[in-house]
Amino acid sequence: MTLASEVRSAVTPRAALLVVGVLALQLLFIASYVGALHDPKPTDVPFGVVAPTAAAAERTADGLAALPGDPLDPRVLPDPAEAQRQITDRRIDGALLVDPRGATDTLLVASGGGKALATALEQIVTEAEGAQRRTVRTVDVAPASTEDFNGLSAFYLVVGWCVGGYLLASVLAISAGARPANTRRAIIRLAVLALSALLGGLGGAVIVGPVLGALPGSIPALWGLGALVVFSVGAVTLALQALTGIVGIGLAVLLIVIAGNPSAGGAFPGPMLPDFWRAIGPGLPPGAGTWTARSIAYFQGNAVSGSLQVLSVWAVAGTVVTLVVSSLRGAGDGAGPDGAGPDGAAPGDPGPGGGERPAAAAGT
């Protein structure tokens, strides 16, 4: 056999396409992470301004709004208590309390929402106040734990949960075929995913809390969040596999790892990301999970309904698609009640030539 024929035999068209797909994912990974994180700049950060008189507050807010690059989106607030309330409710990321009786004003920040953003606000306001020959005293109203370096523990926790979700779905695909043969098999996979989600959620909450002391907050709340993150990511991966076979694993990596992680607001919160990543982050599981974990840990569980709804939508959509596609597949393939095809094999299992068995000849 010649070298050319040996190569043609070893590298099938399907294998070549998979290699091209892996190369594309690799380049997209580099483009997404470097594009999102190489030059963080605060833009339109929700920011409060409080002053004894409305005129002074408006004047200060106008000055901050006119800063080069539009780093702040200032709005006048009635009093310091309201400013602190809006920060803890995660409606704004900081506030300036102007004291015209002296030369020092007070900056309120919340490093629990992201140390990088709190530091950036301090730098921006200090420079702006310095131009007016004023100084700033910074008060952290929702500080990150001293064991939570740069406020990254919540992000890494959620990344771990996401990895657990899509890895479990991938393992099920590799071990039992990418596509479930019928509704019963799909339900079994979803049940295994749900059990793993409960265990993984609890394990992650215990590790970052009692074991490492990296993240404060309610253990039951973090447990529930972790279970939802794992299940939503796993259900989406199962759905993508049901639709596209083994390619679904790559699509899940594209969605969760390549698009989701750099836009999650982990290293740099949303207001510091470029517009594209800032826009998609809250709608993907890593971003929704990171926001909720920080709210549980540092903001008394405030402002989590939107993110929990995002995770729930992904979980429900993944479950429904998995069940519907597997039901249609089982009916169309004529699989028996146990999901086996005419030859007793499962669809998605390797066929005689090393490729995936066609649906007509197999049925998982």
N, C-alpha and C positions, 0 to 999 in steps of 0.2 A: 504493500500500500504506500503510495506516495505521500509526501508531507502535506501537500495541499488537500488530498482526500482525507487524510487523518485529521487535519484541522476542521474540515467541513463536517466530519463525523463527530468530532468532540465538541465543536461550538455550533450548536443548532441555532436557527433563526430566533427561537424563543430565548435562548441563553444570551444571544447577542443583544437583543432588545433589553433584557434585564440589566446587562452590563452598562448599556447606554443610560438606562434609567438611574442606576446607581451613580454614574458620573454626573448626571443632571442634579440629583439630590445633593451630591457633594458640593457642586458649584453654587447651588442655591443656598446651602447652609452657610457657606463663606459670605456670599452676598448679603444674606439676611442679617447675620450677626454683626458683621463689620458695618453694614449700612445703618443698622439701628443704633449701634453703640460707639462708633468711632469718634463722634463729635457731638456729645450731648449739650443741648442748649435749652434753658428754660424759655418757654414761649406761652404767653397768655395764661400764666399761673393764676388761678383764682386767689384773690388777695383782698383782705379787708383793711379799711382805714378808719380810725376813730380819732376825733378831735373834739375839744370842748365846744366849738361852734361849727355850725354847718358850713360856713364860709371857709374856715380853716381846713376842714375835712375835704371839701371839694377842691380847694387849691392844691392840697397835698396829693389827692387822688389824680388830678389832672397832670401834675408833675411826674408821678410814677407812670401814668399811662403813656407819657411822651418819651420815655426812656428808649434809647436806640435798640432795635431788635424786638421790641414789644415783649419783654420778658414777663410783664405782669398784666393781669386783667383786674385792676382795682375797682372796688365798690365801697361806698360809704356805709358804715354801720353805726348804729346809735350809741353804743357804749361798749366798754371792755368785756362785760359779761356776755354780750351777744357775739362778740368776736371769738371769745373762747368757746362758746357754745357751737358756733358754726365750724370751728376747727375740729372739735371732738365729734361733730356730726359728719365730718368729712365733706362739707360743702365748700370750704376754702382751705388752702394749704398754709396760710400764714396771715398775719395782720400787724399793722403798725399803729401803735398808740402814741399819738402826738401830745406832747406836753409843752405848750408855748411858754409856760412859766420858767422853764429852764432850757438848757442846751442839750439835754439827753432825752431821747424818745425810747420806747420799748417795742421790741420786735417779738411777736409770738410765732413760734414754729412748732412743728410736730415731727420729730425725727423718727417716731414709730411708723410714719407713713413713707419713710425713705430718707436715710441720712444724707444722701447726695442732694436731694431737693432742699432739705433744711439748710444745708451748708451753702447751696447756691443762693437761696433767699437772703441769707445773712450777708453774703458778699455783695449782692445787688443793692440791698437797702443801705448797707454801710457806705458804699460808694456814693449813692444818691444823697444820703444825709451829709456825707463829708463835703460834697459840693455846696451845701447850704451852711457849712461850718457847724454842723451838729453831729452828735455821737449817738450810738445805738447800744442799748442793753438788751441782750437776747434772753428770752425765757422760753424753755421747751415745755409746752403744756401737755404733750403726749410723748415722753421720751422713750426711745428704744432701750431695751434691756442692756445692761453693761456686758452681758454674755452674748449679745446679739450684734456681732460686728457689722457695722454699716447697715443694720436692719435687714440683712439678707436671709436670715434663718427661715422666715415665712416663705420666701421664694424657693429656697432649696427644698423645703418640706413639700411644697406643691409639685415641684419638678419630680421628686421621688415618687409621689403618688401617681403622677402622669406616666412615668416610666413603668410603674407596676401595672397600670391599666393596659397600655398597649403591648407590653411584653407578654402578659397573660393571654391576651387575645391572639398574639402571634404564636405562642407555644401551642395553643389549641389548634391553630391552623396547621402548624407543622406536624403535630402528632396525629391529628384526626381528619385532615383535609381542610382546605381553606373555606369551602362552602358547606354549611350544614345541609344534610340530605332532606330534611323535612322539619316541620314545626316542632316536633318532639325533641329532635336533636338540638335545635336552636334554643329551646327552653332550657335544656340541660346545660348548654354552654353559658347562657345568661345566669342560671342559678349558680354555677361554679364561679362566675365573675362576681356575682353579688356577695357570695361568701368570702371570696378573696378580698373584696372591697371593704367589708366589715373588719376583717382581720388586719388588712394593711392600714386602714384608717386609724384603728386603735393603736397599732404598733408605732406608726409615725407620731401620733399625738403623745404617746408615752416617752418616746425617745427624745423629742425636742423639749418636752416638759420635765417630768420628774427625773429622767435619766441624765440629761445634759444640762438642764436648766437654761436652755437657749431661748425659749419663747414662753412668756407668761400667757395667761388666759385659761379659759375653761377647757379642761380635758374632754368632757362630753361634747362640747361644741366643736372642738377641733376634730374629734373622732367622727362626728357626723359629717363635717366638711370633707374629711379625708375619704370616707366611704363614698360620698357623692362624686368627688373628683375621680377616684379610681374607676367607679362604675361608668361615669359618663364617657371617659376616654376609652375604656374597654369596649363599651357598647358601640361607640362610633367606629372603632377599629373592626369589630365584628361586622358591622353594617357594610363598611367599605370592602371587607373580604367577601361578604355575601354577594355584593354587586360585581366585584372585579377579580375575585380569586386572590391568589397570593400577592398580586400587585397592590391589594388593599393595605398591606403592611407598609409599603413605601408611601402610599397616600396618607396613611396615618402619621408617619414620620414627617411628611411635608406639612401637614396641618398642625400637629402638636409641637414638634421639635423645631422645625425650621421657621414656621410662621408664629407659633404660639409663644415659645420661650423668650425670644428677644423682645417681643412686644408686651411681655407680662408686667413690666414695671418693676422688675427685681432689682437689678443694679441701678437703674435709673427710672424713677417713676414716670408715668405717662406724660406729664407736662414737659419732660426733658427729651422726649423721643421725637424723631421726625414725623411728619404728618401721617404717613401711611401706617407706620407701626402704632402710632398713638391712636389711630382710628380703629384698627382691627383688634388691638389688645384686649379691651374689655369684653369683646364678644367671643373670645376663645377660652377654653378651659384653663390654661395656665394663668392668664391674666385675671379671670374671674376668681380663681382659687387663691391667687396671691393677695388680691384686694380683700377677700373675705378673711383670710388668715390674719392679716394685719389688723383688720377691724376687730376681730375676736381678741387678739393679743393686746392691742393698745388703745382701742377706741370704744370699749364697752359694748362691742357687738353692733355698733351703729352702721348704718348705710350698707347693709348686706343683702337686702331684698333683691336688688337688681342683679347682682352677681350670682346669687343662688338660683334665680330664675334662668339665667344663662346656662348654668350647669344642668339644671333640670331639663331644659329644652334639649340640650345635647343628649342627655341620658334617655329621654323619651323618644327622640327622633332615632337614635341608634337602635333602641329596642324594637320600635315599630318596623323600621326598615329591615332589620334582621329577621323578624318573624314573618313579615309579608313576603320577602324574597324567598325565604326557605320554604314557605307554604306553597308558593307558585312553583318553585323548583321541584318539590316533592310531587306535586300533582302532575307536572309536565313530564317528569322522568319515569313515572309509574313505579316509584320505589315502594317496596313493601313496608309494612308497619314498623320494621326495625330500622328502616332507612337504607338497607342494602340494595344495590342494584342487581341486575340479572346475574352478574358474575360474582356477587357477594362482596364487591369492593366498594369503597367510598369515593365519591367524587372529590377531586382535589388531591387524592393519593397518587403517588407516582405510578405511571403506567409502564408497560413493558419496555418502552424506549427511554425511560427516565423522565418523560414529560408528565404533565398533569393529565389524569384520565378525563376524557370528555364526559360531559354530563349524561349523554345517552348511554354510556357504558358503565357508569358508576353512579352512585347516589348518596354521598354524604352531605 
